[in-house]
Structure formats: C-alpha cells, structure tokens
Amino acid sequence: MLTLTLRHLERDGLVNRKSHPEVPPRVEYELTPVGRTLIEPAITLAEWAIAHNPDIERSHRAYDDRDA
C-alpha cells in the first residue's frame, strides 16, 4: 500500500523517486517544489487534530456507546 501511495504522489508531481541499482535495492524519495507547498497546510491540519483530539475521542465514545 505504501508503494502504491508513493507512486500516486510521484504521478501527481508531489514527490521525486530515485532508484539506486544496488543489492539490496535502495529508493529515495524527495518532495518536489509543489510537494513542499503542502508542508504548511499539513502542519496546520496536524495542529488542528491535536487541538481537537479530546472532542474527537468524545465523539468516538458516544458513537460506540450508541451502537453497543
């Protein structure tokens, strides 16, 4: 699944992939300039998730209790 996700990101132009013909094989990935523009929004989303984690956990418990 990780390989598929990385291939999609490569196809979208968000990461570059460099394969090294070694044993064992080695592959390096790096963000493209367009991919780097996602860093700030990703950090903002992570901060939101951390700040709202108690609310999310409460919602999980309420949902699970309702269906129990």
N, C-alpha and C positions, 0 to 999 in steps of 0.2 A: 504494500500500500504506500509506503514511503517513497519507493522508486516511482510509482505512478504519479504521486503528488508532485515530486520534483520534476518529472518530465512535463507535467502540465504547466508548472511555473516557468520552466525553460521555454516552452512553446509560447506562453504569454509574454515572454520577454522580461520576466522579473528576475531570473537567475541565469548565470552562465555556468556551463558544465565543462570541466576539463578532465579528460580521461588520460591516465598515465599507463602506458603498456608495461606493467611490472607484474611480478608474482610475489605476493598476491596483488590482484588489481587494486588500483587506487583511483578514486574520483574526487575531484574538488569542485565545490560549488561556491559561487560568489554572487552577491546581489548586483544587478545592473544599475545604472543610474535611475531608471524608472522604478526598479525594485526598492532602491534606497528611499524613494519618496514615501514608501509605506511605513517606514520606521516610526515616524511621529504619530500617525494615526493608530498604529498598533500599540504603542506605549499608552496613548490616551485610552484606548479600549481596555487594556490591561489594568490601568488605574481605576477605570470605572468598575470593572469586575471586582477588584479588590474592595473598593468602597461599598459596593452593593452586595457583597457576599452574604452578610447576615440576612438581608431581605430575600435573597435567592434561596438560602437554606431554609428560611421560614416557609417560603412558598413550596419547596420540595416536601417538607414535613406535612404541611396542610394537604397537599395533593395526595401524598402517600397515605395519610390517615383517612382521607375521604374514600379512597379506593380499597382500603383494607377490610 
